[in-house]
Amino acid sequence: MKIIVDTCVWSLALRRSKEISNGIIAELKSLIGDFRVQLIGPIRQEILSGIKNEIQFQNLKDHLSGFPDLQLKEDDYVLAARYFNICRAKGVQGSNTDFLICAVSANHNLGIFTVDQDFQHFSKYLPINLHKPNTQ
């Protein structure tokens, strides 16, 4: 199964101290090596946002170019709105991008690799598959 890698995982691997996230980084490397990583445009945008140095921006953009975006369709956006409404009715808040990730996961049979605990709350009400890293 292919896996949508959430922005927070990319951020741990690309921008932050490696000591605190070695297991997450190892899992991301494994998914990349197995050609299981799936990227969507909104996550690409989040990863690249806030990089002040143009050289760093270009380098990261070039590295991410090896991961083509899954082309999203109208159904993905409509389902994301439905998921937003379902969760909101249950008192669970999330971002539009988070619900789009959930919708794409459900519509395209993709797992979600994230360290964002909001997805645990979403999974109580939405048919999403959260990827659990190998603990070997």
Beta strands, then each sheet from edge to edge (+ up, - down):
strand 1: 3-5
strand 2: 37-38
strand 3: 111-113
strand 4: 129-130
sheet 1: 2+ 1+ 3+ 4+
end
